[in-house]
Amino acid sequence: MEKNKKQKLLADLTLFVVAFVWGSGFVSSKAALSYMSPMMLMALRFMIAATLSALIFHKRLRNLSKETLKAGFVIGFFLFSAFATQMIGLQFMLAGKQSFLTATYVIMVPFIYWAYKKKRPDRYNFIAAFVMLAGIALLTSNSASGSGIGPGDILTLICAFLYACQIVSIDHYSKGHDPIALTVIQLSVAAILSVLFVVFTGQLTFDIAATGLINALYLGLFCTFLTFLGQTVAQKYTSSTHAAIIMSLESVFGTLLSILILQESFTIMMLVGCLVIFLGIITAETKWEFLRKKDDLPLNISPPEINDRHSNS
């Protein structure tokens, strides 16, 4: 029993660190964009993560079937598209603001799953959706482009939708394929597509300042590769609801770090919007199970698990 408590505590601490690193990724990305294009940053990030993943898990890549490769490509395409819209959108907005708008993918997943599997979301998902819309309205009330929603906001919401599609595709394919192999393949697909994009658009460059390279290395090594390992191991020793609560702090850390490090300025209305979106995320991910007795759980909890985007990105 004592050993289990220690394992659970260590798992929670690991997930806390994972959430912090994810949040810091928005700040690091914003800083890196001062030295290279969004797609060049993606190429470096995914090349690092894909190479490390392939080296460590190369035994899981032996005798891959065409079906596994196809599944990995589909997931990888969504991953590439989501990151592309996110990185391009980040050029036009605050990093802290983007961390909350990106997190709305959590609320979108059950509705995409509804369209795909014809399984209706529960009441908590509908409540979370309305709360999310209210939060977005508040958060985008002071857009950098003036009043209302700006280009960065639109691209980030598209990014959130694509992340949600990626998670649904993972849910569809993971049952019949090795999840580790799928992860390596999708990281590789994202890397290859990013490299092809910068080559054919003339964005490929090796003249990048050391600061830019350091941020790209941090994103590839820590924000993608190591957090995947940390989350995968830690979630074996804690509940999904508990993990969801901790990892939802990603958006909070993203905003706090953007204010502290990047000196970003948030209005009271924007901060209220962040809080409202966070409440929507907590509602969608946990359905407030931690406040209820075990015998009083919701009867219709919508799959799939939605707290695993970064484990596959």
C-alpha positions, 0 to 999 in steps of 0.5 A: 500500500505504501509503495502504491502511494509513493508510485502515485505521488511520483506519477502525479509529480511527473504529470505536473512536470509534463504539464509545465513543460507543455505550457513552456512550449508555447513560450519557447515556440514564440521565442524561436519564431524570432529566428526562423519561419514557423515551418522551419521550426516544425521541421527541426522539432519533429526531426529531433523527436522522430529521430530519438523515438525511432532510435529508442523504439526501433525494435517496434518498427520491424515488420510494419504492415501496410495498414499500420503505415497507413494509419500512422500517415493519417494520424501524422497528417493531422498532427502536421496540419495542427502544428502548422496552423498553430505555429503560423497563428502564433505569429499573430497573437500572444503565446499565453492566449494561444495556450488556452485557445489550443486547449479547446480541442478537449471540448471538441473531441466528443462532438467529432466522435459523435459525428464519426461514431454516432455516439451522443456526447453527455450533458457535461460535454454540452455544458463545456461547449457553451462554457468554451464559447463564452470563454472564447468570446471573452478571450478574443474581445481584445484581439491584436488586430483590433476588436473581435477575433483575429487571424491568429485566433482563427488559425488556433481554433482550426488547430484545436479542431485538427488536434481533436481530429488527430485524437479521434483518429488515434482512437480509431487506429490504436486498437488494431496497431502498436501505439508505440509504432504509430507514435514513431510513424506519425512523428516521422510523417510530421517531420518529413512533411515539414522538411518537404514544405520548407524545401519546396517553399524556399524556407530551408535555412541553416543560418539560424542563431544559437538562441533559435536552435536552443529553443528548437532543441528544447521543443523537440527533446523536452516538449515532444519526446520526453513528455511523451515518455513521462506521460506514458509511464506516469498514467499507469499509476494514476487515474485518467481523471486525476491525470486530466486535472493535472495536465489541464494545467498546461494552459495555465502554465502557458499563460503564466510563463508568457506573462513572466518571460515574454512580458505579455500583457493581458486585460482583465477581460482576457484573464476572465476568458482564460478562467472560463475556458479552463472551467470548460476544459475541467468540465469536459475532461473530468465531468467533476467526478472528483467532487462526487461519490463513486456511486454518483458518476455520470452514466454516459461518459463519452469516449475517447480519452482526450488527455493524450494529445501531447503523448502523440505530438 
